[in-house]
Structures are given as structure tokens and as C-alpha cells.
């Protein structure tokens, strides 16, 4: 079972590398933000898989913090982009 979990984590890590490349090459800030959210989600999945495979429950807490940070970053970007369309008025 651990081999399967580690294999899936390795596959997700490869997807993470592709997302990093796409984030660097993204033509618009929105594309870069979507890649950042993908990195946060994929990182969360990798950490949960590693926590299960290595019997380290503390990694689940780290994964939850990473997911929370990714969500807050997405909200902050959306708020900034929304204000940019309206001319910056509160």
C-alpha cells in the first residue's frame, strides 16, 4: 500500500513541476494565480499521501495550513482583480 501511495505522490510531484513551469510562462496574472492555486492543492494532496504512507499525522496539519493559505491567496487575488476593474474604489 505504501508503494502505491508513494507512486501517486511522485506523480503529483511531476504535475507540480509542470505547474511551476506554467506559472512562470503564464501570459496573464490570472493564469499565474490559477497555477499558484493548483500548486497549493497539489501540495496538499502530496502531503496527505505522505502522511498516510509514512505514518506522520503532523503532515496532515501542514497540509491543512497549505490549503488555507492557497484559499486566502486566491481570495486576495480575486479581490484585487475585482477592485482593479472598478477603478480601485471601496
DSSP file (Angstrom, degrees, kcal/mol; ACC not computed):
  #  RESIDUE AA STRUCTURE BP1 BP2  ACC     N-H-->O    O-->H-N    N-H-->O    O-->H-N    TCO  KAPPA ALPHA  PHI   PSI    X-CA   Y-CA   Z-CA
    1    1 A X     >        0   0    0      0, 0.0     4,-2.3     0, 0.0     5,-0.2   0.000 360.0 360.0 360.0 -39.4    0.0    0.0    0.0
    2    2 A X  H  >  +     0   0    0      1,-0.2     4,-2.6     2,-0.2     5,-0.2   0.867 360.0  55.5 -62.9 -35.1    2.8    2.4    0.8
    3    3 A X  H  > S+     0   0    0      2,-0.2     4,-2.2     1,-0.2    -1,-0.2   0.907 108.0  48.3 -64.2 -40.9    4.3    1.8   -2.7
    4    4 A X  H  > S+     0   0    0      2,-0.2     4,-2.3     1,-0.2    -2,-0.2   0.927 112.4  48.1 -64.2 -45.3    1.0    2.9   -4.3
    5    5 A X  H  X S+     0   0    0     -4,-2.3     4,-2.3     1,-0.2    -2,-0.2   0.908 112.9  47.9 -63.2 -41.5    0.8    6.0   -2.1
    6    6 A X  H  X S+     0   0    0     -4,-2.6     4,-2.2     2,-0.2    -1,-0.2   0.868 110.2  52.8 -67.2 -35.6    4.4    6.9   -2.8
    7    7 A X  H  X S+     0   0    0     -4,-2.2     4,-2.1     2,-0.2    -2,-0.2   0.909 110.6  46.8 -65.3 -41.9    3.8    6.4   -6.6
    8    8 A X  H  X S+     0   0    0     -4,-2.3     4,-2.5     2,-0.2    -2,-0.2   0.906 111.5  51.6 -66.2 -40.9    0.8    8.6   -6.6
    9    9 A X  H  X S+     0   0    0     -4,-2.3     4,-2.0     1,-0.2    -2,-0.2   0.887 109.4  50.3 -62.6 -38.6    2.7   11.3   -4.6
   10   10 A X  H  X S+     0   0    0     -4,-2.2     4,-1.9     2,-0.2    -1,-0.2   0.895 109.5  50.8 -66.4 -40.0    5.5   11.1   -7.2
   11   11 A X  H  X S+     0   0    0     -4,-2.1     4,-1.9     1,-0.2    -2,-0.2   0.913 110.9  48.6 -62.1 -43.4    3.0   11.5  -10.0
   12   12 A X  H  X S+     0   0    0     -4,-2.5     4,-1.9     1,-0.2    -1,-0.2   0.855 107.6  55.6 -65.9 -33.7    1.6   14.6   -8.3
   13   13 A X  H  X S+     0   0    0     -4,-2.0     4,-1.8     2,-0.2    -1,-0.2   0.887 105.7  51.4 -65.0 -38.3    5.1   15.9   -7.8
   14   14 A X  H  X S+     0   0    0     -4,-1.9     4,-1.8     1,-0.2    -2,-0.2   0.899 109.4  50.4 -64.2 -39.8    5.7   15.7  -11.5
   15   15 A X  H  X S+     0   0    0     -4,-1.9     4,-2.2     1,-0.2    -2,-0.2   0.852 106.4  56.5 -64.1 -33.6    2.4   17.6  -12.0
   16   16 A X  H  X S+     0   0    0     -4,-1.9     4,-2.0     2,-0.2    -1,-0.2   0.882 104.6  51.3 -65.2 -38.8    3.7   20.2   -9.6
   17   17 A X  H  X S+     0   0    0     -4,-1.8     4,-2.0     2,-0.2    -1,-0.2   0.908 109.9  49.4 -64.4 -42.1    6.8   20.7  -11.7
   18   18 A X  H  X S+     0   0    0     -4,-1.8     4,-2.4     1,-0.2    -2,-0.2   0.895 109.8  51.8 -63.7 -39.6    4.7   21.3  -14.8
   19   19 A X  H  X S+     0   0    0     -4,-2.2     4,-2.2     2,-0.2    -1,-0.2   0.875 107.4  52.7 -65.7 -36.5    2.5   23.7  -12.9
   20   20 A X  H  X S+     0   0    0     -4,-2.0     4,-1.7     2,-0.2    -1,-0.2   0.911 110.2  47.6 -64.1 -41.7    5.6   25.7  -11.8
   21   21 A X  H  X S+     0   0    0     -4,-2.0     4,-2.0     1,-0.2    -2,-0.2   0.917 112.7  48.8 -64.4 -42.7    6.8   25.9  -15.4
   22   22 A X  H  X S+     0   0    0     -4,-2.4     4,-1.3     1,-0.2    -2,-0.2   0.852 107.9  55.1 -66.1 -33.9    3.3   27.1  -16.4
   23   23 A X  H  < S+     0   0    0     -4,-2.2    -1,-0.2     1,-0.2    -2,-0.2   0.873 109.7  46.4 -66.9 -36.0    3.2   29.7  -13.6
   24   24 A X  H  < S+     0   0    0     -4,-1.7    -2,-0.2     1,-0.2    -1,-0.2   0.888 119.5  39.6 -71.0 -38.6    6.5   31.2  -14.9
   25   25 A X  H  < S+     0   0    0     -4,-2.0    -2,-0.2    -5,-0.1    -1,-0.2   0.533  82.8 131.2 -89.5  -6.8    5.3   31.2  -18.5
   26   26 A X     <  -     0   0    0     -4,-1.3     6,-0.1     1,-0.1    -3,-0.0  -0.196  51.5-146.7 -53.7 130.6    1.7   32.3  -17.8
   27   27 A X  S    S+     0   0    0      4,-0.0     2,-0.3     2,-0.0    -1,-0.1   0.798  77.8  35.6 -72.7 -27.1    0.7   35.1  -20.1
   28   28 A X  S  > S-     0   0    0      1,-0.1     4,-1.8     0, 0.0     3,-0.2  -0.864  81.6-117.1-124.9 158.6   -1.6   36.9  -17.6
   29   29 A X  H  > S+     0   0    0     -2,-0.3     4,-2.3     1,-0.2     5,-0.2   0.837 115.4  58.9 -60.5 -31.7   -1.6   37.3  -13.9
   30   30 A X  H  > S+     0   0    0      2,-0.2     4,-2.3     1,-0.2    -1,-0.2   0.902 104.4  49.8 -64.8 -39.9   -4.9   35.3  -13.7
   31   31 A X  H  > S+     0   0    0     -3,-0.2     4,-1.9     1,-0.2    -1,-0.2   0.906 110.9  49.8 -63.4 -40.9   -3.1   32.3  -15.3
   32   32 A X  H  X S+     0   0    0     -4,-1.8     4,-2.0     1,-0.2    -2,-0.2   0.888 110.1  50.5 -65.4 -38.4   -0.3   32.6  -12.8
   33   33 A X  H  X S+     0   0    0     -4,-2.3     4,-2.3     2,-0.2    -2,-0.2   0.895 107.7  52.7 -68.0 -39.0   -2.8   32.8   -9.9
   34   34 A X  H  X S+     0   0    0     -4,-2.3     4,-2.1     1,-0.2    -1,-0.2   0.891 109.6  49.5 -62.3 -38.1   -4.6   29.7  -11.2
   35   35 A X  H  X S+     0   0    0     -4,-1.9     4,-2.5     2,-0.2    -1,-0.2   0.877 108.4  53.1 -67.6 -36.5   -1.2   27.9  -11.2
   36   36 A X  H  X S+     0   0    0     -4,-2.0     4,-2.1     2,-0.2    -2,-0.2   0.898 109.7  48.2 -64.8 -39.5   -0.5   29.0   -7.7
   37   37 A X  H  X S+     0   0    0     -4,-2.3     4,-2.4     2,-0.2    -2,-0.2   0.888 111.0  51.2 -66.3 -38.1   -3.8   27.6   -6.6
   38   38 A X  H  X S+     0   0    0     -4,-2.1     4,-2.9     2,-0.2     5,-0.3   0.895 108.6  51.5 -63.8 -39.9   -3.0   24.4   -8.4
   39   39 A X  H  X S+     0   0    0     -4,-2.5     4,-2.6     2,-0.2    -2,-0.2   0.913 110.7  48.6 -63.5 -42.2    0.3   24.2   -6.6
   40   40 A X  H  X S+     0   0    0     -4,-2.1     4,-1.9     2,-0.2    -2,-0.2   0.914 114.4  45.0 -63.9 -42.7   -1.4   24.7   -3.3
   41   41 A X  H  X S+     0   0    0     -4,-2.4     4,-2.1     2,-0.2    -2,-0.2   0.923 115.6  46.0 -67.6 -44.6   -3.9   22.0   -4.0
   42   42 A X  H  X S+     0   0    0     -4,-2.9     4,-2.6     1,-0.2    -2,-0.2   0.900 111.4  52.6 -66.6 -40.3   -1.4   19.5   -5.3
   43   43 A X  H  X S+     0   0    0     -4,-2.6     4,-2.4    -5,-0.3    -1,-0.2   0.887 108.1  51.9 -61.4 -38.6    1.0   20.2   -2.4
   44   44 A X  H  X S+     0   0    0     -4,-1.9     4,-2.2     2,-0.2    -2,-0.2   0.929 110.2  48.2 -62.3 -45.5   -1.9   19.5    0.0
   45   45 A X  H  X S+     0   0    0     -4,-2.1     4,-2.3     1,-0.2    -2,-0.2   0.908 111.1  50.3 -62.1 -42.3   -2.6   16.2   -1.8
   46   46 A X  H  X S+     0   0    0     -4,-2.6     4,-2.6     1,-0.2    -1,-0.2   0.924 110.8  49.3 -62.1 -44.6    1.1   15.2   -1.7
   47   47 A X  H  X S+     0   0    0     -4,-2.4     4,-2.3     1,-0.2    -1,-0.2   0.887 110.6  49.7 -64.8 -38.4    1.4   16.0    2.0
   48   48 A X  H  X S+     0   0    0     -4,-2.2     4,-2.0     2,-0.2    -1,-0.2   0.915 111.9  48.6 -66.2 -41.6   -1.7   14.0    2.9
   49   49 A X  H  X S+     0   0    0     -4,-2.3     4,-2.6     1,-0.2    -2,-0.2   0.917 112.8  47.6 -63.6 -42.5   -0.4   11.0    0.9
   50   50 A X  H  X S+     0   0    0     -4,-2.6     4,-2.7     2,-0.2     6,-0.2   0.873 108.5  55.1 -66.5 -36.2    3.0   11.2    2.5
   51   51 A X  H  X>S+     0   0    0     -4,-2.3     5,-1.7    -5,-0.2     4,-0.6   0.903 112.7  43.0 -61.6 -40.7    1.3   11.5    6.0
   52   52 A X  H  <5S+     0   0    0     -4,-2.0     3,-0.3     3,-0.2    -2,-0.2   0.914 117.1  45.4 -71.3 -42.9   -0.6    8.3    5.3
   53   53 A X  H  <5S+     0   0    0     -4,-2.6    -2,-0.2     1,-0.2    -3,-0.2   0.871 121.9  35.9 -70.5 -37.0    2.4    6.4    3.8
   54   54 A X  H  <5S-     0   0    0     -4,-2.7    -1,-0.2    -5,-0.2    -2,-0.2   0.391 105.3-121.8-100.1   3.6    4.9    7.4    6.4
   55   55 A X  T  <5 +     0   0    0     -4,-0.6     2,-0.5    -3,-0.3    -3,-0.2   0.920  64.7 139.6  56.3  48.7    2.5    7.4    9.4
   56   56 A X    > < -     0   0    0     -5,-1.7     3,-1.6    -6,-0.2     4,-0.4  -0.840  29.3-177.8-121.5  91.0    3.2   11.0   10.3
   57   57 A X  T >> S+     0   0    0     -2,-0.5     3,-1.0     1,-0.3     4,-0.8   0.717  76.2  73.0 -65.3 -18.5   -0.1   12.6   11.3
   58   58 A X  H 3> S+     0   0    0      1,-0.2     4,-1.6     2,-0.2     3,-0.3   0.797  86.1  65.5 -65.5 -26.2    1.6   16.0   11.7
   59   59 A X  H <> S+     0   0    0     -3,-1.6     4,-2.3     1,-0.2    -1,-0.2   0.786  92.8  61.0 -66.6 -25.7    1.9   16.3    7.9
   60   60 A X  H <> S+     0   0    0     -3,-1.0     4,-2.2    -4,-0.4    -1,-0.2   0.900 103.0  50.7 -66.2 -39.2   -1.9   16.5    7.7
   61   61 A X  H  X S+     0   0    0     -4,-0.8     4,-2.0    -3,-0.3    -2,-0.2   0.911 110.3  49.1 -63.2 -41.6   -1.8   19.6    9.8
   62   62 A X  H  X S+     0   0    0     -4,-1.6     4,-2.3     1,-0.2    -2,-0.2   0.893 109.7  52.7 -63.6 -39.5    0.8   21.1    7.5
   63   63 A X  H  X S+     0   0    0     -4,-2.3     4,-2.3     1,-0.2    -2,-0.2   0.892 107.9  50.8 -63.3 -40.2   -1.4   20.2    4.5
   64   64 A X  H  X S+     0   0    0     -4,-2.2     4,-2.2     2,-0.2    -1,-0.2   0.888 109.7  49.9 -66.1 -38.3   -4.4   21.9    6.0
   65   65 A X  H  X S+     0   0    0     -4,-2.0     4,-2.5     2,-0.2    -2,-0.2   0.916 110.6  50.3 -64.8 -42.4   -2.3   25.1    6.6
   66   66 A X  H  X S+     0   0    0     -4,-2.3     4,-2.2     1,-0.2    -2,-0.2   0.904 110.5  49.2 -62.3 -41.6   -1.1   25.0    3.0
   67   67 A X  H  X S+     0   0    0     -4,-2.3     4,-2.1     2,-0.2    -1,-0.2   0.896 111.3  49.9 -64.5 -39.7   -4.7   24.6    1.7
   68   68 A X  H  X S+     0   0    0     -4,-2.2     4,-2.4     2,-0.2    -2,-0.2   0.914 110.5  49.3 -65.2 -42.7   -5.8   27.5    3.9
   69   69 A X  H  X S+     0   0    0     -4,-2.5     4,-2.4     1,-0.2    -2,-0.2   0.890 110.2  51.2 -63.9 -39.4   -3.0   29.7    2.6
   70   70 A X  H  X S+     0   0    0     -4,-2.2     4,-2.1     2,-0.2    -1,-0.2   0.907 111.0  48.3 -64.5 -40.7   -3.8   28.8   -1.0
   71   71 A X  H  X S+     0   0    0     -4,-2.1     4,-2.2     2,-0.2    -2,-0.2   0.912 111.9  48.6 -66.4 -41.8   -7.5   29.7   -0.5
   72   72 A X  H  X S+     0   0    0     -4,-2.4     4,-2.6     1,-0.2    -2,-0.2   0.898 110.6  51.9 -64.8 -39.9   -6.6   33.0    1.2
   73   73 A X  H  X S+     0   0    0     -4,-2.4     4,-2.3     1,-0.2    -1,-0.2   0.900 109.5  49.4 -62.6 -40.8   -4.2   33.8   -1.7
   74   74 A X  H  X S+     0   0    0     -4,-2.1     4,-2.4     2,-0.2    -2,-0.2   0.896 111.8  48.2 -64.6 -40.6   -7.0   33.1   -4.2
   75   75 A X  H  X S+     0   0    0     -4,-2.2     4,-2.6     2,-0.2    -2,-0.2   0.918 111.3  50.3 -65.9 -43.1   -9.4   35.4   -2.4
   76   76 A X  H  X S+     0   0    0     -4,-2.6     4,-2.2     1,-0.2    -2,-0.2   0.906 111.8  48.2 -62.6 -41.2   -6.9   38.2   -2.1
   77   77 A X  H  X S+     0   0    0     -4,-2.3     4,-2.8     2,-0.2     5,-0.2   0.931 111.8  49.3 -64.5 -44.3   -6.1   38.0   -5.8
   78   78 A X  H  X S+     0   0    0     -4,-2.4     4,-2.5     1,-0.2    -2,-0.2   0.902 111.6  49.2 -62.8 -40.5   -9.8   38.0   -6.7
   79   79 A X  H  X S+     0   0    0     -4,-2.6     4,-2.2     2,-0.2    -1,-0.2   0.918 113.1  46.9 -64.4 -42.4  -10.5   41.0   -4.5
   80   80 A X  H  X S+     0   0    0     -4,-2.2     4,-1.9     2,-0.2    -2,-0.2   0.911 113.8  47.5 -65.9 -42.5   -7.6   42.9   -6.0
   81   81 A X  H  X S+     0   0    0     -4,-2.8     4,-1.3     2,-0.2    -2,-0.2   0.888 111.6  51.1 -66.3 -38.1   -8.6   42.0   -9.6
   82   82 A X  H  X S+     0   0    0     -4,-2.5     4,-1.2    -5,-0.2     3,-0.2   0.903 110.8  47.8 -66.3 -41.3  -12.2   43.0   -8.9
   83   83 A X  H  X>S+     0   0    0     -4,-2.2     5,-2.9     1,-0.2     4,-0.7   0.839 106.0  59.4 -68.2 -32.3  -11.1   46.4   -7.5
   84   84 A X  H  <5S+     0   0    0     -4,-1.9     3,-0.4     1,-0.2    -1,-0.2   0.844 103.8  51.2 -64.5 -33.8   -8.9   46.9  -10.5
   85   85 A X  H  <5S+     0   0    0     -4,-1.3    -1,-0.2    -3,-0.2    -2,-0.2   0.840 110.8  48.0 -71.1 -33.2  -11.9   46.6  -12.8
   86   86 A X  H  <5S-     0   0    0     -4,-1.2    -1,-0.2     3,-0.1    -2,-0.2   0.514 122.3-101.2 -87.3  -4.9  -13.9   49.2  -10.8
   87   87 A X  T  <5 -     0   0    0     -4,-0.7    -3,-0.2    -3,-0.4    -4,-0.1   0.574  64.8 -70.6  95.7  10.0  -11.1   51.7  -10.7
   88   88 A X  S   <S+     0   0    0     -5,-2.9     2,-0.3     1,-0.3    -1,-0.1   0.649  84.9 148.8  84.4  15.7  -10.0   51.0   -7.1
   89   89 A X              0   0    0     -6,-0.3    -1,-0.3    -3,-0.2    -3,-0.1  -0.638 360.0 360.0 -84.6 141.7  -13.0   52.5   -5.2
   90   90 A X              0   0    0     -2,-0.3    -1,-0.1     0, 0.0    -7,-0.0   0.423 360.0 360.0 -91.7 360.0  -14.0   50.9   -1.9
